[in-house]
Amino acid sequence: MAKKLYRSTADKKLLGVCGGVAAYFGIDATIIRLAWAVITLFSVGAGLLAYILAALILPDDPGYTDVG
């Protein structure tokens, strides 16, 4: 079964994009968030545009249910 990229519904601070990318690659979400922030700063906002586009395109994680 192929891995798919989803927005995280469990590990999210804003919209779950960084949490989903981190889960896809199997690394800590904090590393992705820091890297995304640095890219956004040095690319004069292109990282923010990429984040918004990813939030609009990526579906929510279908395997997560919030019980409680």
ABEGO torsion letter per residue (X at the ends): XBBBBBBBAABBABAGAAAAAAAAAGBBAAAAAAAAAAAAAAAGGAAAAAAAAAAAABBBBAABBBBX
